[in-house]
Amino acid sequence: MEILNFIIPFIVLLTVVVFIHEYGHYYFAKRYGVGVTDFSIGFGKEIFGVNDKDGTRWKFCLIPLGGYVKFFGDRNVFSQAEQDELLKKYNENDRRKLFVTKPLYQRSLIVFGGPLANFILAIVIFTFIYMFSGKDFTPAKISEVQNGSPAFSSGLQVNDVIKSINDNKIRSVLEVSTHINASTTDTIEVGVLRNEQELTFLITPTEILSEDNLGNKVKRKIIGIKISPLDNEFNKQRLGPVKAIYYAAGETWFVTKTTLKFVGSMFKGKGDSSQLGGPIRIAKITGQVAQFGLIAFLSIMAYISISLGLINLFPIPLLDGGHLMFYAFEKILGRPLSQKTQEGFFRIGLILLFSLMFFTTFNDLKDLGLF
């Protein structure tokens, strides 16, 4: 029964996030008159499904680790010659439903629609949370500076109010740890308010291995301070729709920006690759978070949705970003890349994705203590 506490929330989360992603593709495809033959949640053998009046098969499949939208007459790789041959197989009415006959900007929007839908889902979720549960705006006051710590050496003092970290405005006591650990640089710039005077300090954090609130082992950056609410009172406010959307968009952008910086730091050899996880770790964390209630579950869904949208925009063939890369070449060259060139890119993309899957699965198993 315990494993169901992890599997069921994970499947629910993944189904929603994948459905929204694929619906983004579907929405723009239908908007521009592209025929859609299949809308699938999952891969492999179909469990159940239904056909709509337009002939689209909406179905759930056996392996719930993704999904896809299949277009009328769709194939993965096209040269100009192949496209001409394809068009000969269809009458004039059916040609209008082919994805390849659409202008470049429409094809690009159809492909971009999936990641876009994921970002919109995250904004909607954060907006809902801020409107009905509230957002914390408690100023962060330093209540203790540990002797000999990086904060002590830099000159931070008790009663300093933290206003910014790495040029990110700190609006809540809850954001301090997040921004410190999201930093990808060797030093952290901390702006504080002291006796009505704004001061800035450069601090080199210490990295330690500890446990998060869920009991998972993580590497954390610390500077040696304890934070408490200003005047010992928490200030959580329910926001109106406009303010909620504003802060929701800001949170989505912050997560996106932080993720990109983390990926960049890994390419530079500075990032902690052990923090990368795959489906097993996501299922574990989703199950743990779900036990804290609906708001916590929706929050993790928003973060996973952002990650899915962002990863799909990476310029790797087989992902949406890979297709957009091909369309960029098509725009520059005035014609699609040759079939041989595209197939070469797809092979590279396949190797990259399998390597990433192997690495993240290894990290997942290591996290479970199996290595």
C-alpha positions, 0 to 999 in steps of 0.5 A, a space after each residue: 500500500 505504501 508504494 501506491 502513496 507514491 505511484 498514484 500521485 505521480 501518475 496523476 501529476 504526470 497525466 495532467 502535465 503531459 495532457 496540458 503539454 500535448 493539448 498545446 500542440 493539439 490546440 495550435 494544430 486545430 487552429 491552423 487546420 492540421 489533421 490530428 489522428 491520435 492524442 495519446 497519454 502514455 506509450 505502447 499498447 492502448 488501454 482504452 480510448 475514444 474517437 471524436 467527431 473529427 476522427 481523432 483517437 483520444 487514448 490512454 496507453 500502458 506506459 504513462 511516462 509521456 504522450 504524443 499528438 500524431 498529425 495526419 500524414 506525419 513522418 519525422 524526417 522530411 527532405 524536399 523531395 520526400 515532401 513532394 512525393 508525399 503530396 502526390 499521395 493525397 487529394 487537394 482537400 487532404 493536403 490542406 490537413 497536412 502539417 508539412 504544407 503549413 507556413 513555417 510560422 504555423 509549424 513553429 507555433 504548433 511545436 512551441 505550443 506544447 512547452 508554452 502550455 506547460 508554462 501557462 499551467 504553472 502560472 495558472 497554478 501559482 495564481 490559484 495558490 496566491 489567490 486562495 492560499 496566499 503569498 508570504 510577504 514577511 521581511 527576513 531579519 537575521 536573528 543570529 550570526 554564527 561565529 567564524 561563519 562566512 556571514 560573520 567574516 563578511 560583516 553581516 550582523 544580527 537585526 540586519 533585514 535581508 532585502 536582496 540576494 544576487 540582485 533578486 529582491 527578497 520579499 519573504 523570509 521563505 525566499 532566503 534559503 531558496 535564493 542562496 541554494 539557487 546560486 550558481 556562482 562562487 560568491 553570493 551578493 547579499 543586500 541588507 537594510 541596517 539602521 535605514 542604510 542599504 549595505 551590500 556584502 559578498 559572501 562565499 557560502 559553505 556547502 554541506 550534505 544535509 536533509 531537506 524537509 522531506 528527509 531526502 539527502 541534498 547538498 545545501 549552501 549555508 552562510 551561517 545565519 538564522 532567519 526570523 520574521 521581522 517583529 516575530 509576525 508572519 505576513 501572508 496575504 491573499 492576492 487579487 487576480 492581477 497581483 496573483 498573476 504578476 507574482 505567478 509569472 515572476 515565480 515561473 520566470 525565476 524557476 526557468 532562469 534558475 534551471 538554465 543557470 544550473 544547466 549552464 553550471 553543469 556544462 562548466 563543470 561546476 554544477 552538482 550533477 547528483 541533483 539530477 533525477 528521473 522518473 523514480 526520484 520525481 515519483 518519490 518526491 511527488 508522493 512525499 509532497 502529496 502527503 502535505 495536502 493539495 497546495 503542496 501537490 499543486 506546487 510540485 506540479 507547477 515546478 514539474 510543468 516548468 521543467 517539462 516545458 523547458 527541457 522540451 525547448 532544448 535544441 535536441 532532435 526528438 524534442 520540440 526544441 530540436 524541431 524548432 532548430 530545424 525550422 530555424 535552419 529552414 528559415 535561414 537556408 530557404 529550404 528544409 535540411 536534407 534527409 541525411 542531415 536530419 537523420 544524423 541529427 536524430 541519431 545524435 539526439 537519440 544518443 543524448 536522450 538515452 545517455 541522460 535517461 541512463 544517468 538520471 536513472 543511476 542517480 535515482 537508484 543511488 538515491 534509493 541506496 541501491 548503489 
